[in-house]
Amino acid sequence: MSKLFIANIRSPEGDRPLVTVRASAEGEARLFLAAAYPDDEVVDVVEPSDWTSDADTGAKDGDVREHAGVAWQAPSSLAR
């Protein structure tokens, strides 16, 4: 079953907008992100807890979407 993950991706130019990816587990999500952003650092990948969006976040495993204008923010359960 596909789950939604949110990711913090850092390119050589700086942080990317929020990225979502559909995968069955975090490890698989990291693989999809590494393939989609081979020159960038995957900083964080987490399940979004109560994060919601009306944007297209994909429907099947491997769907990676970048959400322009939305910055990464750790879910409240991970906030430091």
N, C-alpha and C positions, 0 to 999 in steps of 0.2 A: 504494500500500500504506500502510495506517495504521500510524503509530508512536506510542509513548507518550512524552509530555513531562510533566515536572513543572514547576510554576510557583509563584513567590513573588508573592503578591498583597497589596497594602497598601491597606486601606480608610481613609477619614477617621478611623475609630475605632481603627485599628491593624492589625497583621498578621493576615491570615486564616490558617486552617489550611492545610496542604499542599493544592494543587489539582493534579489530573491532567487532561490533555486528550489526545484522540486526533486526530492530524492527519498529513498526508503530509510536512510540513516545518515548521520553526520559525516561519516567517512566517505560515503558515496557522494554526498554533496560537495565535499572538498575536492574529490576527483573531477567532478563536473566543472567546478569553478577553476581548478588548475588548468583544465583543457580550454576553457573559455577565455582565461586571462593568463596566458603562459609567461608573460613578462612582469606580472604583478605579484604582490605578496597577499596571500589570504590571511588576514589578521585574526578575524573571528568568524565563526559559523555557529549559529544557535537557532533553536526553535523559538519562534517569536512570542510565545506565551499569549498575551492579550492584544498583540499588535494586529490591527486590521487595516485593510486597504481596499479601495474601490478600483484600483489599477489592476491590469492584467498581470497575474503572478504565475501564469502557466497552468497546465493541467496534468502533464505527464512527467515521469522521471526524466531528468536532464534539461527541463525547461529553465533557462537562466534569463532573468530580466533585470535591467538596470532602471532605477526609478529616479529620473532627473528631478532635481529640486528637493529630494528627500535625503537628509543626512543620516548616517549611522548613529544610532543611540542604543546602548545596551538595554535589553529588557530589564524591567524593574527587579526581577529576581537575581540579576547579575550585577546590578549597579553597585559601585564601590563607595 
